[in-house]
Amino acid sequence: MLVCPSAGLVGKLAGTYFMEVLEKSRIRRSKPLPAVEIREMELKDVAAVFELGQKLFTAEEWPTLYRSWDDHELALLFSNDAETCLVAEAEGRVVGFALGRVLDKPRSAWRYGLLMWLGVERRFKRGGIATRLLRQLKGLFIERDTRMMLVDTAAKNHAALAFFRRNGFGQEIRHVYLSQNLENDPRYIQRNDRGEDDTED
Ligand SMILES: CC(C)(COP(=O)(O)OP(=O)(O)OC[C@H]1O[C@@H](n2cnc3c(N)ncnc32)[C@H](O)[C@@H]1OP(=O)(O)O)[C@@H](O)C(=O)NCCC(=O)NCCS
C-alpha cells in the first residue's frame, strides 16, 4: 500500500505550511451540528453512500488514484465486507462513511485492516465524525484479529493527511504513480482508424 510524500525535511516544512493554512480555514459554525449516530452500513444506505462519495471523490481531485469510486466498487465492497462498513447518520440521512476490509496476505501471519474509503459531508466536516467512524472501525478490525491498520490517500490531500496523522497513523511511504498515453501507439491509431469498438484483443 501507498501513502504520502511527507517524509524528509521538505515534506515536513510543506506539511507545517499546509497545516497552518488549513487551520486558518477551519469551519466556523453558527449553530451546533445535529446528533450523529455511527452504525453498521445497511443495504438501504448504499445509494446514499454512493451519492456522497461522488461528491467527495471526484475524478479531478483524485486523478491518479489506483482505484476509483464507482457503483461497482461500492457494491463489491458492501457485499463482501459489510461487517466493516460504517455510516454516520444525522437527521435520518447518511452524512459520512468509513468502508473497510480485512486483508489476509499470503505467507504472512499478520492480518491487516484496510480503510478503503472515508468521507464526511461538507457541512459536517470538523465535527469529529470521521474520528468516531475511524475509532469504531478500528474496534471492528481488532475484534477480527487484525494487527495493523492501513490507509492511503493522495499526497495533496492535506486534510486527510492531517486527519490521519492526528489519529495516530505514521510510517508514511511515498508511492509514485506513472502513466503513459497510449493514443500515440501505432496499434491504438490503427485500431481507431479501423473504427473498432470492442474490447477483446
Ligand atoms: C478527511 C475527512 C474524512 C475528515 O473528516 P472530519 O469529520 O472533518 O474529521 P474530524 O472532524 O474527525 O477531524 C479530526 C481532526 O483531523 C484533523 N483535520 C480534519 N480535517 C482537517 C482539515 N481540513 N485541515 C486540517 N486538519 C484537519 C484535525 O486535527 C481535526 O481536529 P480539529 O477539528 O479539532 O482540529 C473529511 O475531510 C473528508 O471527507 N474529506 C474528503 C474525502 C477524503 O479525503 N477521505 C480520506 C481518504 S479516503
The ligand as an SDF file (V2000), in Angstrom:
LIG
                    3D

 48 50  0  0  0  0  0  0  0  0999 V2000
  -10.6910   13.7720    5.7860 C   0  0  0  0  0  0  0  0  0  0  0  0
  -12.1280   13.7890    6.3380 C   0  0  0  0  0  0  0  0  0  0  0  0
  -12.7030   12.3940    6.2770 C   0  0  0  0  0  0  0  0  0  0  0  0
  -12.0990   14.3060    7.7940 C   0  0  0  0  0  0  0  0  0  0  0  0
  -13.4170   14.2260    8.3070 O   0  0  0  0  0  0  0  0  0  0  0  0
  -13.9040   15.1090    9.5550 P   0  0  0  0  0  0  0  0  0  0  0  0
  -15.1520   14.5310   10.1050 O   0  0  0  0  0  0  0  0  0  0  0  0
  -13.9430   16.5330    9.1400 O   0  0  0  0  0  0  0  0  0  0  0  0
  -12.6970   14.8980   10.5960 O   0  0  0  0  0  0  0  0  0  0  0  0
  -12.7250   15.2050   12.1640 P   0  0  0  0  0  0  0  0  0  0  0  0
  -13.6900   16.3050   12.4690 O   0  0  0  0  0  0  0  0  0  0  0  0
  -12.9060   13.9280   12.8920 O   0  0  0  0  0  0  0  0  0  0  0  0
  -11.2320   15.7510   12.3250 O   0  0  0  0  0  0  0  0  0  0  0  0
  -10.3760   15.3560   13.3640 C   0  0  0  0  0  0  0  0  0  0  0  0
   -9.0540   16.0860   13.2310 C   0  0  0  0  0  0  0  0  0  0  0  0
   -8.4180   15.8000   11.9770 O   0  0  0  0  0  0  0  0  0  0  0  0
   -7.7190   16.9740   11.5180 C   0  0  0  0  0  0  0  0  0  0  0  0
   -8.3870   17.5260   10.3230 N   0  0  0  0  0  0  0  0  0  0  0  0
   -9.5320   17.1220    9.7410 C   0  0  0  0  0  0  0  0  0  0  0  0
   -9.8140   17.8760    8.6740 N   0  0  0  0  0  0  0  0  0  0  0  0
   -8.8320   18.7870    8.5830 C   0  0  0  0  0  0  0  0  0  0  0  0
   -8.5820   19.8940    7.7080 C   0  0  0  0  0  0  0  0  0  0  0  0
   -9.4010   20.1910    6.6840 N   0  0  0  0  0  0  0  0  0  0  0  0
   -7.4840   20.6320    7.9360 N   0  0  0  0  0  0  0  0  0  0  0  0
   -6.6310   20.3550    8.9440 C   0  0  0  0  0  0  0  0  0  0  0  0
   -6.8200   19.3550    9.8310 N   0  0  0  0  0  0  0  0  0  0  0  0
   -7.9150   18.5780    9.6460 C   0  0  0  0  0  0  0  0  0  0  0  0
   -7.8160   17.9840   12.6460 C   0  0  0  0  0  0  0  0  0  0  0  0
   -6.7430   17.7300   13.5330 O   0  0  0  0  0  0  0  0  0  0  0  0
   -9.1480   17.5950   13.2910 C   0  0  0  0  0  0  0  0  0  0  0  0
   -9.2750   18.0200   14.6270 O   0  0  0  0  0  0  0  0  0  0  0  0
   -9.8020   19.5450   14.9380 P   0  0  0  0  0  0  0  0  0  0  0  0
  -11.0290   19.7730   14.1230 O   0  0  0  0  0  0  0  0  0  0  0  0
  -10.0640   19.5180   16.4110 O   0  0  0  0  0  0  0  0  0  0  0  0
   -8.6770   20.4440   14.5310 O   0  0  0  0  0  0  0  0  0  0  0  0
  -13.0150   14.7760    5.5060 C   0  0  0  0  0  0  0  0  0  0  0  0
  -12.3330   15.9920    5.3530 O   0  0  0  0  0  0  0  0  0  0  0  0
  -13.4210   14.2520    4.1230 C   0  0  0  0  0  0  0  0  0  0  0  0
  -14.4760   13.6530    3.9510 O   0  0  0  0  0  0  0  0  0  0  0  0
  -12.5820   14.5340    3.0950 N   0  0  0  0  0  0  0  0  0  0  0  0
  -12.9040   14.1080    1.7030 C   0  0  0  0  0  0  0  0  0  0  0  0
  -12.6940   12.6280    1.4940 C   0  0  0  0  0  0  0  0  0  0  0  0
  -11.3070   12.1670    1.8820 C   0  0  0  0  0  0  0  0  0  0  0  0
  -10.3270   12.8550    1.6040 O   0  0  0  0  0  0  0  0  0  0  0  0
  -11.2150   10.9970    2.5260 N   0  0  0  0  0  0  0  0  0  0  0  0
   -9.9590   10.4500    3.0510 C   0  0  0  0  0  0  0  0  0  0  0  0
   -9.2940    9.4670    2.1550 C   0  0  0  0  0  0  0  0  0  0  0  0
  -10.3030    8.0860    1.6620 S   0  0  0  0  0  0  0  0  0  0  0  0
  1  2  1  0
  2  3  1  0
  2  4  1  0
  2 36  1  0
  4  5  1  0
  5  6  1  0
  6  7  2  0
  6  8  1  0
  6  9  1  0
  9 10  1  0
 10 11  2  0
 10 12  1  0
 10 13  1  0
 13 14  1  0
 14 15  1  0
 15 16  1  0
 15 30  1  0
 16 17  1  0
 17 18  1  0
 17 28  1  0
 18 19  1  0
 18 27  1  0
 19 20  2  0
 20 21  1  0
 21 22  1  0
 21 27  2  0
 22 23  1  0
 22 24  2  0
 24 25  1  0
 25 26  2  0
 26 27  1  0
 28 29  1  0
 28 30  1  0
 30 31  1  0
 31 32  1  0
 32 33  2  0
 32 34  1  0
 32 35  1  0
 36 37  1  0
 36 38  1  0
 38 39  2  0
 38 40  1  0
 40 41  1  0
 41 42  1  0
 42 43  1  0
 43 44  2  0
 43 45  1  0
 45 46  1  0
 46 47  1  0
 47 48  1  0
M  END
$$$$
